[in-house]
Amino acid sequence: MSRRTVALALEPVWPAPRKQLPPRISRLDPFKATIDEILRVDLDAPHKHRHTVKRVFE
């Protein structure tokens, strides 16, 4: 056996841990206050008058 084969056999079995990426900024951040306000108002509204996800998106 060559030295390289022996060196590869002696290396750890587990792969190296992945590099941690910095957290991404959400695209919703500028709109979170508005969305929260819509949802708070919808808590008091009757079921049929609540906003759908499509309407909140628009």
N, CA and C atoms as a LAMMPS dump frame, in Angstrom:
ITEM: TIMESTEP
0
ITEM: NUMBER OF ATOMS
174
ITEM: BOX BOUNDS ff ff ff
-5.0000000000000000e+02 5.0000000000000000e+02
-5.0000000000000000e+02 5.0000000000000000e+02
-5.0000000000000000e+02 5.0000000000000000e+02
ITEM: ATOMS id mol type element x y z
1 1 1 N 0.841 -1.183 0
2 1 2 C 0 0 0
3 1 3 C 0.883 1.242 0
4 2 1 N 0.399 2.237 -0.678
5 2 2 C 1.166 3.476 -0.737
6 2 3 C 0.918 4.311 0.515
7 3 1 N 1.763 5.298 0.723
8 3 2 C 1.608 6.192 1.879
9 3 3 C 0.301 6.981 1.778
10 4 1 N -0.052 7.341 0.571
11 4 2 C -1.274 8.118 0.388
12 4 3 C -2.505 7.304 0.788
13 5 1 N -2.542 6.041 0.442
14 5 2 C -3.658 5.18 0.796
15 5 3 C -3.781 5.051 2.306
16 6 1 N -2.648 4.884 2.971
17 6 2 C -2.655 4.767 4.43
18 6 3 C -3.098 6.088 5.062
19 7 1 N -2.637 7.223 4.53
20 7 2 C -3.011 8.529 5.068
21 7 3 C -4.512 8.768 4.91
22 8 1 N -5.069 8.376 3.755
23 8 2 C -6.505 8.53 3.536
24 8 3 C -7.301 7.637 4.488
25 9 1 N -6.78 6.442 4.778
26 9 2 C -7.483 5.527 5.676
27 9 3 C -7.464 6.04 7.111
28 10 1 N -6.449 6.816 7.484
29 10 2 C -6.335 7.319 8.849
30 10 3 C -7.095 8.634 9.068
31 11 1 N -7.572 9.26 8.012
32 11 2 C -8.334 10.501 8.161
33 11 3 C -9.666 10.217 8.834
34 12 1 N -10.249 11.223 9.49
35 12 2 C -11.549 10.999 10.151
36 12 3 C -12.63 10.605 9.145
37 13 1 N -13.564 9.78 9.61
38 13 2 C -14.639 9.288 8.748
39 13 3 C -15.668 10.378 8.495
40 14 1 N -15.926 11.217 9.511
41 14 2 C -16.957 12.238 9.393
42 14 3 C -16.469 13.417 8.578
43 15 1 N -17.317 13.965 7.716
44 15 2 C -16.914 15.133 6.926
45 15 3 C -16.772 16.374 7.816
46 16 1 N -16.041 17.335 7.319
47 16 2 C -15.855 18.58 8.059
48 16 3 C -17.194 19.306 8.16
49 17 1 N -17.46 20.015 9.26
50 17 2 C -18.734 20.736 9.371
51 17 3 C -18.84 21.825 8.316
52 18 1 N -20.084 22.096 7.921
53 18 2 C -20.306 23.122 6.909
54 18 3 C -20.073 24.51 7.47
55 19 1 N -19.704 25.399 6.585
56 19 2 C -19.502 26.79 6.96
57 19 3 C -20.859 27.421 7.28
58 20 1 N -20.95 28.117 8.399
59 20 2 C -22.196 28.763 8.789
60 20 3 C -22.366 30.059 8.001
61 21 1 N -23.499 30.185 7.333
62 21 2 C -23.79 31.389 6.568
63 21 3 C -24.475 32.411 7.47
64 22 1 N -24.249 33.691 7.222
65 22 2 C -24.949 34.696 8.026
66 22 3 C -26.442 34.653 7.723
67 23 1 N -27.294 34.944 8.707
68 23 2 C -28.737 34.902 8.45
69 23 3 C -29.146 35.945 7.418
70 24 1 N -30.074 35.54 6.566
71 24 2 C -30.558 36.445 5.529
72 24 3 C -31.632 37.369 6.082
73 25 1 N -31.702 38.541 5.526
74 25 2 C -32.752 39.474 5.891
75 25 3 C -34.004 39.086 5.119
76 26 1 N -35.108 39.035 5.815
77 26 2 C -36.362 38.633 5.192
78 26 3 C -36.887 39.761 4.295
79 27 1 N -37.492 39.376 3.192
80 27 2 C -38.102 40.375 2.307
81 27 3 C -39.355 40.972 2.929
82 28 1 N -39.9 40.281 3.932
83 28 2 C -41.116 40.763 4.578
84 28 3 C -40.842 41.791 5.664
85 29 1 N -39.596 41.973 6.069
86 29 2 C -39.283 42.888 7.17
87 29 3 C -39.92 44.271 7.018
88 30 1 N -39.872 44.906 5.849
89 30 2 C -40.486 46.232 5.747
90 30 3 C -42.011 46.212 5.916
91 31 1 N -42.634 45.046 5.727
92 31 2 C -44.098 44.967 5.739
93 31 3 C -44.657 44.293 6.982
94 32 1 N -43.806 43.852 7.885
95 32 2 C -44.281 43.09 9.047
96 32 3 C -45.244 43.888 9.917
97 33 1 N -44.992 45.144 10.115
98 33 2 C -45.878 45.958 10.947
99 33 3 C -47.272 46.047 10.324
100 34 1 N -47.322 46.225 9.011
101 34 2 C -48.608 46.321 8.313
102 34 3 C -49.372 44.998 8.379
103 35 1 N -48.665 43.906 8.159
104 35 2 C -49.298 42.588 8.201
105 35 3 C -49.811 42.291 9.608
106 36 1 N -49.014 42.619 10.625
107 36 2 C -49.457 42.401 12.004
108 36 3 C -50.707 43.207 12.326
109 37 1 N -50.776 44.419 11.825
110 37 2 C -51.95 45.254 12.066
111 37 3 C -53.194 44.652 11.398
112 38 1 N -53.048 44.169 10.169
113 38 2 C -54.165 43.538 9.464
114 38 3 C -54.653 42.322 10.246
115 39 1 N -53.722 41.517 10.74
116 39 2 C -54.11 40.308 11.469
117 39 3 C -54.758 40.64 12.814
118 40 1 N -54.299 41.712 13.47
119 40 2 C -54.917 42.118 14.734
120 40 3 C -56.369 42.564 14.509
121 41 1 N -56.591 43.331 13.444
122 41 2 C -57.946 43.781 13.119
123 41 3 C -58.828 42.585 12.777
124 42 1 N -58.265 41.593 12.092
125 42 2 C -59.033 40.414 11.695
126 42 3 C -59.453 39.553 12.883
127 43 1 N -58.793 39.672 14.009
128 43 2 C -59.182 38.88 15.179
129 43 3 C -60.582 39.243 15.653
130 44 1 N -60.952 40.502 15.507
131 44 2 C -62.262 40.959 15.949
132 44 3 C -63.327 40.881 14.859
133 45 1 N -62.92 40.643 13.624
134 45 2 C -63.864 40.623 12.499
135 45 3 C -64.565 39.271 12.419
136 46 1 N -65.783 39.266 11.887
137 46 2 C -66.458 37.983 11.66
138 46 3 C -65.664 37.131 10.666
139 47 1 N -65.939 35.849 10.697
140 47 2 C -65.175 34.909 9.881
141 47 3 C -65.177 35.268 8.391
142 48 1 N -66.309 35.633 7.864
143 48 2 C -66.425 35.936 6.431
144 48 3 C -65.745 37.249 6.042
145 49 1 N -65.439 38.118 6.998
146 49 2 C -64.865 39.421 6.69
147 49 3 C -63.356 39.471 6.882
148 50 1 N -62.748 38.349 7.227
149 50 2 C -61.31 38.324 7.462
150 50 3 C -60.553 38.323 6.14
151 51 1 N -59.311 38.817 6.19
152 51 2 C -58.472 38.873 4.992
153 51 3 C -57.939 37.483 4.644
154 52 1 N -57.91 37.176 3.369
155 52 2 C -57.286 35.949 2.913
156 52 3 C -55.792 36.211 2.715
157 53 1 N -55.037 35.154 2.548
158 53 2 C -53.595 35.307 2.334
159 53 3 C -53.348 36.091 1.036
160 54 1 N -54.156 35.833 0.041
161 54 2 C -54.015 36.547 -1.233
162 54 3 C -54.23 38.053 -1.046
163 55 1 N -55.24 38.377 -0.251
164 55 2 C -55.544 39.805 -0.016
165 55 3 C -54.429 40.478 0.785
166 56 1 N -53.877 39.801 1.769
167 56 2 C -52.763 40.364 2.535
168 56 3 C -51.563 40.563 1.619
169 57 1 N -51.343 39.614 0.723
170 57 2 C -50.22 39.72 -0.214
171 57 3 C -50.383 40.93 -1.129
172 58 1 N -51.598 41.151 -1.58
173 58 2 C -51.842 42.3 -2.476
174 58 3 C -51.653 43.587 -1.718
